[in-house]
Amino acid sequence: MRVYFLSYVPAVLKLNGLYVGSIDAFERHIELDPDDRVLAEIVPGDNLQPVNFFLDEKFFTEPPDFADVYLMDGDALIYTREYERKDVKLNVIFQTRFRGNLITLFSQGGVYLSAEGAEYSLTPLPLSFMQCRAEEKQLAGRAVLALYGGNRIAIISESAKLIFLNAVESAEFGSDLKITAAFETCTAAKAECVYSYDGQSLSLVNSRTIETRQPEDGILHFAFFESVLCRGDYENYLDDSLKPRASDLISYLKDFVSVTVPTEKFYAVHGDIPAAGLVYPKSKNLFEVKYFKIELNNGKISNISPIE
């Protein structure tokens, strides 16, 4: 079994206590047998806590909270997406009274949002909220509290409920909430969404996806699957013979959540074909990658089929 390792920050990989190498956003791999129950330890920098786990059958079926596991034709990829900080001292980042509620943003290992009012809630937030600013806004004639952390925004209602949390390029408050969010795609796609607000929750009433640049020829197949995922103008990628069936593509490809580049091993087995890996959720933190290839006719997609 080939196992790939990724980490959202640079880190050192140890197996059974021995240094193996460094890992980061570029995948590294080893060959192993889960029956050997190898002990893996990933040690990040920046005074973050290391994580450790046994690479056994249980790990590949029930991943821990800090990692995502992707199963790929008998192989696996492990992405360590979060580490706790060694400094667990309580630090208040921001605190205010909002409509009779005490809103506190604090760090203690991670970043958390505490809301105390008629009810109490504690919500983990991304580390980008370590630096935070807050503004009271009016949305559909009601007050809301907007917290900004990096490119993310968290919106809190008058009853101290977290009603929105996402990365955005812009957010406009008025009779509706209008946001623009960027996708990490080949075409630099952006979603423009409009939400109505009833004082309790937001409801999506309109959205459209804009692809802001043309993909290069060599990555057209990735751009196409990404366009299907973010509900862009994916019909533009299709040959005239396939366009009448464009509406069937959503049900044909089903509910994948991201698009990935095939591994080096995939190309060694299947050759240099225009294929992409579609990522499907199996359970908490566990995903399965299924590969699909395309066929082209005069630069347009004439066929889409799974690779068994």
Secondary structure, DSSP 8 states (H G I E B T S, - for coil): -EEEEEESS-EEEEETTEEEEEESSS-EEEE--GGG-EEEEEEESTTB--EEEEESTTTTTS--TTEEEEEETTEEEEEE----BS----EEEEEEEETTEEEEEEESSSEEEEEESSSEEEEEE-GGGGS-EEEEEEETTEEEEEEEETTEEEEE-TTS-EEEEEE-SEEEESSSEEEEEE--STT--EEEEEEEE-SS-EEEEEEEEE--S---GGGHHHHHHHHHHTT--GGGGB-TTTGGGGGGHHHHH-S--EEE---HHHHHHH-S-SEEEEEEEEETTEEEEEEEEEEEETTEEEEEEE--
